[in-house]
Amino acid sequence: MSINKIKVGIIGCGGIATGKHLPSLIKLQHVEVVGFYDHSPEKSGNAAKQFGTGDAKVFASYQELLADKTIDVVHVCTPNHTHAEISIAALEADKHVMCEKPMARTSAEARSMLETARRKGKKLTIGYQNRYRPDSQYLKQVCDRGDLGDIYFAKALAVRRRAVPTWGVFMNEEKQGGGPLLDIGTHALDLTLWMMNNYEPELVVGSTYKKMSSRPHSANVFGPWDPAKFTAEDSAFGFIKMKNGATIMLESSWALNSLQVGEAQTVLCGTEGGADMLDGLRIHGDDLNRLYIQQIDLSPGGVAFYKGQSETDADMEMRLWIESVAYDKELVVKPEEALVVTEILEAIYQSSETGQPVYL
């Protein structure tokens, strides 16, 4: 089945756009990246030269880009505080939208994005790329098949020992809406809820900390931070009880004195078995009256001169997104799911501030 070329506009031409979105988009034969905007003209110009079509335009504002009626799809790759504003404007301009994670700073903003997409009849998805990893894809099939039974306890883990992103506005609480909870904790929570297929939270208790941020640490992998500019939390933790009684514990940090580290990992405990991503992908349970642990090997198996499939996680993410637009297929990351992630993260911040549980 042949389709017309889908014309894409990029708003925000920083690292996430040039490192993830654009390299994968230009591999798709039925995609043309024709519009670029960034608050830095140099960044948008460089991105257009490297990834754009020969007649690609660099726009002076994102509003000018959205006014271009030839553009079908817009990718929003800007700081968190602009996600809702730009995504809503793009949807109102009759564009399909992929917005980078997190969906928004607040649940109210995220809900407005969802309501606009529904009203305009346009597709809206969020860039939760960890769903497309081989281990995630495999484990999702295991969960959907019912191999783990009823998953009633889980952990969502995104813990760094010393890896505070010191560039851009990552450390700015006002512009980002938060620190590691919104940056990497959001991935771990999305992955966990998706595996459980459970999007009905009832109660959230949370704690956030600004303990490590008060003084610079030269051992930080991204270089020492300026404590005066580090206004977001450095770690955050949440306890989530779902309406069906299931429990999720969420741990996230950019800086924490812990040796148990890892990003976008989930631990799942079900009535029939369990699984975790702590040391590769492991599935475990009991069979024939014995306990077992199965280490899942997703490598191609040592075939000579063959390194496995060439499609990366990002390639799959962009391909399935564009196919959902071109063929009106179901989205892999639904905005309704991303909204629940935002609601829970917001509740963790609220609970930490008030010292009280938050009922959803």
Residue frames relative to the residue before (quaternion, step in Angstrom):
aa qw qx qy qz dx dy dz
M 1.0000 0.0000 0.0000 0.0000 0.00 0.00 0.00
S 0.2321 -0.7819 0.5645 0.1269 3.58 -0.68 1.04
I 0.1237 -0.7812 0.6078 0.0706 3.55 -1.11 0.64
N 0.5769 -0.5649 0.4526 0.3785 3.53 -1.26 0.38
K 0.6147 -0.5362 0.4226 0.3950 3.53 -1.22 0.49
I 0.2583 -0.7418 0.6005 0.1494 3.56 -0.97 0.91
K 0.2284 -0.7979 0.5502 0.0923 3.53 -0.65 1.16
V 0.1603 -0.8180 0.5522 0.0120 3.53 -0.73 1.20
G 0.1513 -0.7535 0.6329 0.0937 3.51 -1.18 0.75
I 0.2410 -0.7755 0.5738 0.1065 3.57 -0.99 0.90
I 0.0750 -0.7749 0.6269 0.0304 3.57 -0.81 1.02
G 0.7457 0.2091 -0.2239 0.5916 3.53 -0.35 1.31
C 0.0082 0.8461 -0.5291 0.0644 3.59 -0.22 1.26
G 0.3204 0.7547 -0.5026 0.2740 3.55 1.02 0.86
G 0.8407 -0.2612 0.1520 0.4492 3.53 -1.29 -0.39
I 0.6670 0.4993 -0.3299 0.4438 3.61 0.91 -0.79
A 0.6459 0.5059 -0.3201 0.4737 3.60 1.10 -0.65
T 0.7571 0.3915 -0.2127 0.4778 3.58 0.78 -1.02
G 0.6953 0.4733 -0.2785 0.4637 3.57 1.19 -0.42
K 0.7971 0.2529 -0.1305 0.5325 3.58 1.08 -0.68
H 0.7591 0.4310 -0.2472 0.4206 3.58 0.49 -1.18
L 0.7648 0.4434 -0.2359 0.4036 3.55 0.52 -1.19
P 0.6511 0.5114 -0.3548 0.4344 3.67 0.81 -0.78
S 0.6978 0.4527 -0.2738 0.4829 3.59 1.07 -0.70
L 0.6211 0.5542 -0.3491 0.4304 3.59 1.01 -0.71
I 0.7061 0.4759 -0.2911 0.4361 3.59 0.85 -0.90
K 0.5612 0.5823 -0.3968 0.4341 3.62 1.25 -0.11
L 0.6310 0.5485 -0.3308 0.4378 3.58 1.20 -0.45
Q 0.4563 -0.7362 0.4335 0.2488 3.56 -0.61 1.19
H 0.7497 0.3971 -0.2265 0.4785 3.57 1.03 -0.69
V 0.6049 0.5278 -0.3617 0.4740 3.60 1.23 0.49
E 0.0390 -0.7535 0.6554 0.0347 3.53 -1.14 0.77
V 0.2346 -0.7514 0.5998 0.1436 3.58 -0.80 1.01
V 0.0396 -0.8741 0.4800 -0.0629 3.54 -0.19 1.34
G 0.7951 0.2466 -0.1316 0.5383 3.61 1.21 -0.29
F 0.0509 -0.8013 0.5957 -0.0211 3.56 -0.99 0.91
Y 0.1018 0.7622 -0.6388 0.0270 3.53 -1.13 0.75
D 0.1183 0.7340 -0.6651 0.0703 3.51 -1.15 0.81
H 0.5742 -0.5881 0.4251 0.3791 3.59 -1.10 0.58
S 0.6687 0.3960 -0.2831 0.5620 3.57 1.31 -0.30
P 0.3723 -0.7478 0.5020 0.2242 3.62 -0.40 1.15
E 0.6025 0.5665 -0.3584 0.4333 3.57 1.11 -0.64
K 0.6681 0.4982 -0.3029 0.4622 3.58 0.93 -0.88
S 0.6852 0.4701 -0.3013 0.4677 3.59 0.84 -0.88
G 0.6369 0.5275 -0.3287 0.4562 3.58 1.04 -0.71
N 0.6661 0.4939 -0.3020 0.4703 3.57 0.94 -0.87
A 0.6493 0.5162 -0.3181 0.4591 3.58 0.99 -0.82
A 0.6453 0.5227 -0.3201 0.4559 3.56 0.99 -0.82
K 0.6596 0.5050 -0.3136 0.4599 3.58 0.96 -0.82
Q 0.7264 0.4555 -0.2477 0.4511 3.56 0.93 -0.89
F 0.8358 0.2304 -0.0718 0.4931 3.58 0.90 -0.92
G 0.6242 0.5924 -0.3371 0.3819 3.58 1.17 -0.38
T 0.5935 -0.5192 0.4661 0.4012 3.51 -1.36 0.17
G 0.7084 -0.4700 0.3147 0.4222 3.55 -1.27 0.24
D 0.7605 0.3216 -0.1813 0.5342 3.56 1.12 -0.66
A 0.2584 0.7884 -0.5186 0.2067 3.59 1.19 0.47
K 0.3006 -0.7636 0.5516 0.1493 3.55 -1.08 0.81
V 0.2310 -0.7078 0.6476 0.1624 3.51 -1.22 0.67
F 0.2189 -0.8196 0.5233 0.0803 3.55 -0.57 1.20
A 0.5132 -0.6651 0.4656 0.2782 3.54 -1.19 0.65
S 0.7847 0.0608 -0.0450 0.6152 3.59 1.24 -0.32
Y 0.5767 -0.5788 0.4229 0.3918 3.56 -1.18 0.39
Q 0.5759 0.5822 -0.3793 0.4307 3.59 1.16 -0.50
E 0.6392 0.5143 -0.3245 0.4707 3.59 1.03 -0.76
L 0.6294 0.5264 -0.3350 0.4632 3.56 1.01 -0.76
L 0.6868 0.4881 -0.2877 0.4553 3.58 0.90 -0.92
A 0.6256 0.5483 -0.3368 0.4411 3.58 1.16 -0.49
D 0.5545 0.5951 -0.3922 0.4296 3.59 1.25 -0.27
K 0.2973 -0.8107 0.4833 0.1443 3.57 -0.30 1.27
T 0.5836 0.5825 -0.3873 0.4125 3.61 1.20 -0.19
I 0.6128 0.5536 -0.3486 0.4432 3.58 1.23 -0.37
D 0.2686 -0.7968 0.5302 0.1089 3.56 -0.76 1.13
V 0.8071 0.1697 -0.0162 0.5652 3.55 0.96 -0.96
V 0.1150 -0.7813 0.6109 0.0567 3.56 -1.04 0.82
H 0.1862 -0.7463 0.6292 0.1114 3.55 -1.06 0.86
V 0.2063 -0.7826 0.5815 0.0829 3.55 -0.75 1.12
C 0.0511 0.8162 -0.5635 0.1173 3.56 -0.34 1.32
T 0.3768 0.7372 -0.4507 0.3339 3.54 0.99 0.95
P 0.6869 -0.4449 0.3419 0.4618 3.63 -1.24 0.09
N 0.7051 -0.5351 0.2853 0.3677 3.54 -1.18 0.71
H 0.6747 0.5340 -0.3215 0.3952 3.59 0.90 -0.86
T 0.7011 0.4284 -0.2809 0.4960 3.62 1.23 -0.19
H 0.4007 0.7481 -0.4673 0.2480 3.62 1.22 -0.15
A 0.7163 0.4515 -0.2703 0.4582 3.57 0.71 -1.06
E 0.6562 0.5345 -0.3184 0.4270 3.58 0.82 -0.99
I 0.7335 0.4208 -0.2470 0.4732 3.58 0.75 -1.03
S 0.6452 0.5230 -0.3341 0.4456 3.60 0.93 -0.81
I 0.6560 0.5002 -0.3136 0.4702 3.59 0.92 -0.86
A 0.6504 0.5074 -0.3210 0.4654 3.59 0.95 -0.84
A 0.6518 0.5133 -0.3140 0.4616 3.59 1.01 -0.79
L 0.6484 0.5025 -0.3133 0.4785 3.58 0.98 -0.81
E 0.6418 0.5151 -0.3173 0.4713 3.58 1.00 -0.81
A 0.6787 0.4576 -0.2784 0.5024 3.57 1.19 -0.57
D 0.5276 -0.6794 0.3721 0.3488 3.58 1.31 0.38
K 0.4479 0.6400 -0.4909 0.3858 3.56 0.99 0.87
H 0.4068 -0.6191 0.5974 0.3071 3.55 -1.27 0.47
V 0.1886 -0.8311 0.5215 0.0426 3.59 -0.92 0.88
M 0.0794 -0.7006 0.7051 0.0761 3.49 -1.17 0.86
C 0.0872 -0.7948 0.6005 0.0091 3.55 -0.66 1.18
E 0.4814 -0.6564 0.4907 0.3107 3.56 -0.95 0.80
K 0.5577 -0.5929 0.4619 0.3523 3.54 -1.25 0.46
P 0.5800 -0.2092 -0.7867 -0.0313 1.54 -2.21 1.14
M 0.7031 -0.4659 0.3054 0.4420 3.57 -1.20 0.41
A 0.7654 -0.1845 0.1645 0.5943 3.58 0.92 -0.95
R 0.6387 -0.5206 0.3891 0.4119 3.56 -1.29 0.08
T 0.8047 0.1583 -0.0518 0.5698 3.58 1.04 -0.78
S 0.6086 -0.5548 0.4176 0.3840 3.54 -1.25 0.38
A 0.5971 0.5615 -0.3686 0.4385 3.61 1.07 -0.61
E 0.6501 0.4990 -0.3089 0.4826 3.58 0.98 -0.85
A 0.6676 0.5041 -0.3030 0.4565 3.57 0.90 -0.93
R 0.6482 0.5181 -0.3183 0.4583 3.57 0.98 -0.82
S 0.6289 0.5262 -0.3323 0.4660 3.59 1.04 -0.71
M 0.6200 0.5309 -0.3376 0.4688 3.58 1.05 -0.73
L 0.6729 0.4983 -0.2931 0.4615 3.57 0.88 -0.95
E 0.6710 0.5019 -0.3031 0.4539 3.58 0.89 -0.92
T 0.6422 0.5142 -0.3262 0.4656 3.59 1.03 -0.74
A 0.6414 0.5206 -0.3266 0.4593 3.60 0.94 -0.84
R 0.6599 0.4989 -0.3099 0.4687 3.59 0.94 -0.82
R 0.6811 0.4950 -0.2981 0.4496 3.57 0.87 -0.92
K 0.7304 0.4184 -0.2369 0.4851 3.58 0.96 -0.80
G 0.3939 -0.7357 0.4702 0.2874 3.60 1.24 -0.26
K 0.5052 0.6364 -0.4221 0.4019 3.56 1.11 0.73
K 0.5003 -0.6541 0.4801 0.3023 3.54 -1.19 0.56
L 0.0465 -0.7687 0.6378 -0.0122 3.51 -1.10 0.89
T 0.0695 0.7856 -0.6116 0.0632 3.56 -0.82 1.00
I 0.3358 -0.7350 0.5625 0.1749 3.55 -1.30 0.44
G 0.5145 -0.7163 0.4033 0.2440 3.57 -0.98 0.93
Y 0.1775 0.7668 -0.5889 0.1835 3.57 0.45 1.22
Q 0.1247 -0.8741 0.4674 0.0452 3.54 0.41 1.30
N 0.5747 0.6215 -0.3912 0.3612 3.60 1.13 -0.43
R 0.5235 0.6186 -0.4175 0.4111 3.60 1.21 -0.20
Y 0.7105 0.4869 -0.2519 0.4411 3.59 1.14 -0.60
R 0.4279 0.6845 -0.4772 0.3472 3.59 1.24 0.09
P 0.6095 -0.5758 0.3873 0.3833 3.62 -1.05 0.62
D 0.6728 0.4871 -0.3164 0.4583 3.60 0.92 -0.82
S 0.6365 0.5219 -0.3281 0.4635 3.59 1.07 -0.71
Q 0.6519 0.5163 -0.3123 0.4593 3.56 0.94 -0.89
Y 0.6576 0.5068 -0.3058 0.4660 3.57 0.97 -0.85
L 0.6957 0.4788 -0.2830 0.4546 3.57 0.83 -1.00
K 0.6009 0.5569 -0.3648 0.4425 3.59 1.04 -0.65
Q 0.6507 0.5011 -0.3172 0.4741 3.60 0.98 -0.78
V 0.6167 0.5396 -0.3357 0.4646 3.58 1.05 -0.77
C 0.6792 0.4896 -0.2849 0.4667 3.58 0.91 -0.94
D 0.6834 0.4909 -0.2922 0.4544 3.58 0.87 -0.95
R 0.6400 0.5249 -0.3179 0.4624 3.58 1.15 -0.60
G 0.4909 -0.6903 0.4087 0.3398 3.55 1.26 -0.29
D 0.3414 0.7793 -0.4771 0.2203 3.59 1.25 0.23
L 0.7128 0.4232 -0.2579 0.4962 3.60 1.09 -0.63
G 0.4488 -0.6850 0.4566 0.3478 3.58 1.24 -0.19
D 0.7546 -0.2964 0.2755 0.5165 3.56 -1.08 -0.79
I 0.2290 -0.7821 0.5670 0.1202 3.59 -0.47 1.20
Y 0.0288 -0.8544 0.5166 -0.0485 3.56 -0.28 1.29
F 0.7713 0.1704 -0.1488 0.5950 3.61 1.26 -0.10
A 0.0765 0.8013 -0.5870 0.0869 3.56 -0.92 0.91
K 0.2060 -0.7313 0.6316 0.1546 3.51 -1.35 0.38
A 0.1698 -0.7476 0.6359 0.0890 3.54 -1.07 0.86
L 0.0506 -0.8565 0.5112 -0.0511 3.56 -0.37 1.27
A 0.1461 0.7473 -0.6376 0.1168 3.55 -0.97 0.98
V 0.2194 0.8144 -0.4903 0.2195 3.54 0.49 1.26
R 0.0707 -0.7585 0.6475 0.0213 3.53 -0.89 1.07
R 0.4580 -0.6791 0.5046 0.2727 3.54 -1.09 0.75
R 0.7495 -0.1648 0.1311 0.6277 3.59 0.91 -0.99
A 0.4236 0.6683 -0.5173 0.3260 3.57 0.01 1.27
V 0.1002 0.7963 -0.5773 0.1500 3.53 0.52 1.28
P 0.3451 -0.7308 0.5411 0.2325 3.63 -0.71 0.97
T 0.1811 -0.8495 0.4930 0.0507 3.55 -0.35 1.26
W 0.6055 0.5576 -0.3607 0.4386 3.60 1.25 0.05
G 0.7954 0.3194 -0.2110 0.4699 3.55 -1.33 0.15
V 0.6817 -0.4662 0.3658 0.4291 3.56 -1.05 -0.84
F 0.2334 0.8202 -0.4998 0.1517 3.59 1.21 0.39
M 0.7415 0.4226 -0.2345 0.4655 3.60 0.90 -0.89
N 0.5728 0.6147 -0.3600 0.4055 3.58 1.31 -0.18
E 0.3585 -0.7784 0.4750 0.1996 3.56 -0.31 1.26
E 0.6524 0.5337 -0.3247 0.4292 3.59 0.95 -0.83
K 0.7490 0.4079 -0.2324 0.4675 3.58 0.79 -0.98
Q 0.7224 0.4174 -0.2502 0.4913 3.58 1.05 -0.68
G 0.4194 -0.6963 0.4785 0.3322 3.56 1.10 -0.65
G 0.7814 -0.1583 0.1182 0.5919 3.56 1.27 -0.25
G 0.5382 -0.6377 0.4605 0.3026 3.53 -1.35 0.01
P 0.8616 -0.0204 0.0090 0.5072 3.59 -0.75 -0.99
L 0.5640 0.5979 -0.4003 0.4051 3.59 1.10 -0.52
L 0.7337 0.3940 -0.2225 0.5069 3.58 0.93 -0.91
D 0.6708 0.5257 -0.2987 0.4294 3.57 1.11 -0.65
I 0.8361 0.0802 -0.0101 0.5426 3.60 0.67 -1.07
G 0.5668 0.5883 -0.3871 0.4274 3.58 1.15 -0.51
T 0.5961 0.5866 -0.3489 0.4229 3.55 1.12 -0.71
H 0.6344 0.5255 -0.3292 0.4616 3.62 1.05 -0.74
A 0.6778 0.4977 -0.2965 0.4528 3.57 0.87 -0.98
L 0.6662 0.4921 -0.3057 0.4697 3.58 0.97 -0.82
D 0.6299 0.5276 -0.3388 0.4584 3.59 0.97 -0.81
L 0.6601 0.5163 -0.3069 0.4512 3.55 0.90 -0.95
T 0.6791 0.5038 -0.2917 0.4472 3.58 0.92 -0.91
L 0.6655 0.4911 -0.3069 0.4708 3.60 0.87 -0.90
W 0.6390 0.5376 -0.3171 0.4495 3.57 1.04 -0.84
M 0.6550 0.4995 -0.3138 0.4723 3.58 0.93 -0.85
M 0.7058 0.4539 -0.2562 0.4798 3.58 0.95 -0.87
N 0.2107 -0.7824 0.5366 0.2355 3.56 1.24 -0.58
N 0.5011 0.6198 -0.4162 0.4376 3.52 0.98 0.98
Y 0.0465 0.8213 -0.5606 0.0952 3.57 -0.45 1.24
E 0.5649 0.5838 -0.3932 0.4306 3.56 1.07 0.73
P 0.0326 -0.8156 0.5775 -0.0127 3.60 0.19 1.25
E 0.2514 -0.7728 0.5664 0.1369 3.55 -1.17 0.66
L 0.8216 0.0364 0.0642 0.5653 3.55 0.85 -1.02
V 0.0497 -0.7951 0.6044 -0.0007 3.58 -0.97 0.90
V 0.0359 -0.7493 0.6611 0.0173 3.55 -1.06 0.89
G 0.0239 0.8441 -0.5326 0.0577 3.59 -0.74 0.96
S 0.1148 -0.7515 0.6439 0.0863 3.52 -1.35 0.41
T 0.0619 -0.7679 0.6364 0.0391 3.56 -1.00 0.86
Y 0.1756 -0.8067 0.5616 0.0550 3.56 -1.11 0.72
K 0.1124 -0.7317 0.6673 0.0822 3.50 -1.30 0.65
K 0.1867 0.8296 -0.4917 0.1873 3.53 0.68 1.18
M 0.7571 0.3860 -0.1978 0.4885 3.58 0.90 -0.95
S 0.6174 0.6162 -0.3292 0.3617 3.57 1.19 -0.50
S 0.5602 0.6581 -0.3800 0.3296 3.59 1.19 -0.38
R 0.7841 0.1392 -0.1150 0.5937 3.60 1.20 -0.29
P 0.5286 -0.6542 0.4288 0.3298 3.61 -1.00 0.73
H 0.1929 -0.7551 0.6155 0.1171 3.54 -1.14 0.68
S 0.3457 -0.7706 0.4981 0.1963 3.58 -0.44 1.21
A 0.6164 0.5622 -0.3506 0.4256 3.60 1.21 -0.35
N 0.4176 0.7038 -0.4758 0.3224 3.58 1.24 -0.02
V 0.5000 -0.6956 0.4179 0.3025 3.60 -0.76 0.98
F 0.7243 0.3905 -0.2420 0.5142 3.61 1.16 -0.48
G 0.6570 -0.5048 0.3026 0.4712 3.56 1.24 0.41
P 0.6456 -0.5436 0.3607 0.3970 3.59 -1.18 0.49
W 0.3304 -0.7363 0.5553 0.2006 3.54 -1.12 0.69
D 0.4549 -0.6408 0.5455 0.2912 3.51 -1.34 0.41
P 0.4143 -0.7393 0.4663 0.2537 3.63 -0.42 1.14
A 0.6236 0.5559 -0.3467 0.4266 3.59 1.08 -0.65
K 0.7218 0.4142 -0.2370 0.5013 3.58 1.16 -0.58
F 0.6021 0.5552 -0.3469 0.4570 3.57 1.30 -0.23
T 0.0851 0.8432 -0.5212 0.1012 3.58 0.25 1.27
A 0.5903 0.5503 -0.3755 0.4559 3.61 1.25 -0.21
E 0.6366 -0.5089 0.3972 0.4220 3.58 -1.27 0.19
D 0.3675 -0.7128 0.5398 0.2558 3.58 -1.20 0.41
S 0.7851 0.0260 -0.0523 0.6166 3.59 1.29 -0.23
A 0.0303 -0.7916 0.6101 -0.0120 3.56 -1.20 0.56
F 0.0900 -0.8002 0.5928 -0.0071 3.51 -1.07 0.85
G 0.0517 -0.8265 0.5605 -0.0026 3.55 -0.99 0.78
F 0.1985 -0.7254 0.6479 0.1209 3.52 -1.28 0.60
I 0.0441 -0.8226 0.5651 -0.0444 3.56 -0.55 1.22
K 0.1110 -0.7697 0.6260 0.0583 3.55 -0.82 1.02
M 0.2986 -0.7695 0.5439 0.1515 3.55 -0.78 1.06
K 0.6643 -0.5379 0.3464 0.3865 3.57 -1.21 0.46
N 0.6880 0.4583 -0.2898 0.4824 3.60 1.13 -0.54
G 0.6459 -0.5482 0.3055 0.4347 3.58 1.31 0.19
A 0.5039 0.6547 -0.4278 0.3666 3.60 1.21 -0.23
T 0.2407 -0.7711 0.5797 0.1071 3.55 -1.20 0.67
I 0.0714 -0.7699 0.6336 0.0267 3.55 -1.08 0.86
M 0.1369 -0.7552 0.6352 0.0864 3.56 -1.03 0.85
L 0.1473 -0.8035 0.5761 0.0286 3.56 -0.82 1.08
E 0.0287 -0.7821 0.6224 -0.0141 3.55 -0.88 1.02
S 0.1114 0.7899 -0.5966 0.0880 3.58 -0.88 0.94
S 0.1451 0.7832 -0.5972 0.0948 3.56 -1.08 0.71
W 0.3101 -0.6766 0.6264 0.2317 3.48 -1.38 0.41
A 0.7864 0.0736 -0.0135 0.6132 3.56 1.15 -0.66
L 0.2393 0.7528 -0.5687 0.2296 3.55 -0.52 1.21
N 0.4058 -0.7064 0.5211 0.2544 3.58 -0.93 0.84
S 0.3986 0.6751 -0.4984 0.3701 3.51 0.41 1.34
L 0.3151 -0.7414 0.5615 0.1893 3.54 -1.08 0.74
Q 0.5938 0.5117 -0.3766 0.4937 3.58 1.27 -0.11
V 0.1459 0.8122 -0.5384 0.1709 3.53 0.04 1.34
G 0.2814 0.7351 -0.5873 0.1885 3.53 -1.28 0.42
E 0.2639 -0.7835 0.5472 0.1309 3.55 -1.12 0.66
A 0.8500 0.0858 -0.0940 0.5112 3.51 -1.17 0.75
Q 0.3882 0.6905 -0.5017 0.3476 3.52 0.79 1.12
T 0.1186 -0.7814 0.6074 0.0795 3.53 -1.19 0.55
V 0.1678 -0.7281 0.6560 0.1066 3.52 -1.26 0.62
L 0.0684 -0.8226 0.5641 -0.0211 3.58 -0.68 1.12
C 0.0659 -0.7888 0.6110 0.0070 3.57 -0.88 0.97
G 0.0001 0.8220 -0.5673 0.0497 3.55 -0.55 1.18
T 0.6837 -0.4928 0.3509 0.4082 3.54 -1.31 0.09
E 0.7537 0.3745 -0.1991 0.5020 3.60 1.13 -0.57
G 0.7968 -0.1271 0.1010 0.5821 3.57 1.21 -0.34
G 0.3131 -0.7422 0.5600 0.1936 3.51 -1.33 -0.01
A 0.1003 -0.7754 0.6196 0.0694 3.55 -1.32 0.18
D 0.0450 0.7892 -0.6124 -0.0022 3.55 -1.21 0.45
M 0.3599 -0.7164 0.5649 0.1954 3.52 -1.37 0.39
L 0.3404 0.7941 -0.4543 0.2173 3.58 1.23 0.38
D 0.7832 0.0709 -0.0180 0.6174 3.59 1.08 -0.71
G 0.7224 -0.2217 0.1228 0.6433 3.50 0.69 1.13
L 0.6127 -0.5288 0.4139 0.4167 3.58 -1.23 -0.26
R 0.0005 -0.7997 0.5985 -0.0481 3.54 -0.70 1.15
I 0.0927 -0.7595 0.6424 0.0438 3.54 -1.04 0.87
H 0.0186 0.8341 -0.5461 0.0751 3.58 -0.78 0.96
G 0.1525 0.7734 -0.6047 0.1137 3.52 -1.27 0.42
D 0.4766 -0.6268 0.4896 0.3745 3.56 -1.06 -0.71
D 0.0362 0.7800 -0.6203 0.0739 3.54 -1.08 0.84
L 0.8332 0.0605 -0.0879 0.5426 3.58 -0.95 0.89
N 0.6656 -0.5498 0.2750 0.4232 3.54 1.02 0.99
R 0.6580 0.4453 -0.3298 0.5100 3.57 1.19 0.54
L 0.4471 -0.6574 0.5354 0.2852 3.53 -1.18 0.64
Y 0.0428 -0.7995 0.5987 0.0231 3.58 -1.06 0.71
I 0.1376 -0.7296 0.6603 0.1130 3.52 -1.36 0.44
Q 0.1219 -0.8006 0.5855 0.0376 3.56 -0.71 1.09
Q 0.2171 -0.7569 0.6052 0.1175 3.57 -0.69 1.12
I 0.2724 -0.7932 0.5263 0.1399 3.57 -0.52 1.18
D 0.1564 -0.7822 0.6003 0.0582 3.57 -0.70 1.13
L 0.1020 -0.8271 0.5526 0.0104 3.56 -0.45 1.23
S 0.4005 0.6963 -0.4923 0.3354 3.58 1.21 0.43
P 0.6259 -0.5831 0.3601 0.3723 3.63 -1.17 0.43
G 0.5930 -0.6388 0.3511 0.3420 3.61 1.20 -0.02
G 0.6257 -0.6055 0.3410 0.3545 3.59 1.07 0.59
V 0.3024 0.7460 -0.5367 0.2529 3.56 1.05 0.67
A 0.5076 -0.6794 0.4367 0.3002 3.59 -0.78 1.00
F 0.8555 0.1015 -0.1132 0.4950 3.55 -1.06 0.91
Y 0.6560 0.4714 -0.3288 0.4891 3.61 1.15 0.40
K 0.1876 -0.8179 0.5396 0.0688 3.56 -0.64 1.11
G 0.6514 -0.5049 0.3289 0.4610 3.59 1.21 0.10
Q 0.7437 -0.3916 0.2846 0.4610 3.53 -1.30 -0.08
S 0.4325 -0.7238 0.4833 0.2357 3.54 -1.00 0.83
E 0.5620 0.6051 -0.3984 0.3992 3.61 1.21 -0.28
T 0.2796 -0.7659 0.5600 0.1473 3.56 -0.67 1.11
D 0.7037 -0.4180 0.3451 0.4593 3.55 -1.34 0.06
A 0.6765 0.4928 -0.2890 0.4647 3.56 0.91 -0.96
D 0.6095 0.5497 -0.3500 0.4515 3.59 1.05 -0.77
M 0.6732 0.4919 -0.2988 0.4642 3.57 0.89 -0.93
E 0.6292 0.5486 -0.3311 0.4398 3.57 0.98 -0.87
M 0.7116 0.4463 -0.2638 0.4743 3.58 0.83 -0.99
R 0.6423 0.5308 -0.3346 0.4402 3.59 0.95 -0.80
L 0.7019 0.4592 -0.2843 0.4644 3.59 0.81 -0.95
W 0.6113 0.5393 -0.3477 0.4632 3.58 1.11 -0.62
I 0.6846 0.4697 -0.2889 0.4767 3.58 0.83 -0.96
E 0.6374 0.5189 -0.3286 0.4652 3.60 1.02 -0.73
S 0.6232 0.5327 -0.3509 0.4526 3.60 1.04 -0.66
V 0.6525 0.4831 -0.3044 0.4982 3.57 1.13 -0.66
A 0.7062 0.4939 -0.2754 0.4261 3.58 0.78 -1.05
Y 0.8120 0.2465 -0.0937 0.5206 3.57 0.91 -0.95
D 0.4288 -0.7179 0.4437 0.3223 3.58 1.30 0.22
K 0.2630 0.7718 -0.5255 0.2429 3.56 0.90 1.01
E 0.6334 -0.5185 0.4126 0.3997 3.53 -1.32 0.29
L 0.4774 -0.6726 0.4925 0.2776 3.56 -1.03 0.83
V 0.4619 -0.6411 0.5270 0.3128 3.57 -1.13 0.61
V 0.7625 0.1873 -0.1065 0.6100 3.59 0.97 -0.89
K 0.1816 -0.8072 0.5574 0.0686 3.54 -0.34 1.27
P 0.5376 -0.6415 0.4292 0.3395 3.61 -0.96 0.77
E 0.5796 0.5777 -0.3797 0.4314 3.60 1.12 -0.55
E 0.6527 0.5014 -0.3053 0.4790 3.59 1.07 -0.76
A 0.6631 0.5049 -0.3017 0.4630 3.58 0.94 -0.90
L 0.5922 0.5659 -0.3574 0.4487 3.59 1.12 -0.62
V 0.6519 0.5079 -0.3184 0.4643 3.60 0.94 -0.84
V 0.6013 0.5421 -0.3538 0.4684 3.59 1.03 -0.74
T 0.6740 0.4943 -0.2909 0.4656 3.58 0.88 -0.96
E 0.6323 0.5367 -0.3325 0.4490 3.60 0.97 -0.80
I 0.6751 0.4889 -0.2969 0.4659 3.58 0.93 -0.88
L 0.6555 0.5059 -0.3161 0.4631 3.59 0.91 -0.88
E 0.6364 0.5213 -0.3190 0.4707 3.57 0.99 -0.83
A 0.6555 0.5191 -0.3062 0.4552 3.58 1.00 -0.84
I 0.6053 0.5425 -0.3553 0.4616 3.60 1.10 -0.66
Y 0.6537 0.4931 -0.3109 0.4826 3.58 0.94 -0.85
Q 0.6691 0.5091 -0.3018 0.4494 3.58 0.89 -0.92
S 0.6580 0.5062 -0.3075 0.4650 3.58 0.95 -0.86
S 0.6422 0.5240 -0.3220 0.4575 3.57 1.00 -0.81
E 0.6740 0.5043 -0.2902 0.4552 3.56 1.00 -0.85
T 0.7720 0.3729 -0.1883 0.4791 3.58 0.90 -0.92
G 0.3750 -0.7289 0.4841 0.3060 3.57 1.18 -0.52
Q 0.6348 0.5141 -0.3121 0.4851 3.55 1.29 0.30
P 0.5319 -0.5865 0.4786 0.3795 3.60 -1.17 0.40
V 0.2823 -0.7362 0.5932 0.1626 3.54 -1.24 0.57
Y 0.2142 -0.7756 0.5841 0.1069 3.54 -0.80 1.05
L 0.2015 -0.7874 0.5755 0.0911 3.55 -0.82 1.00
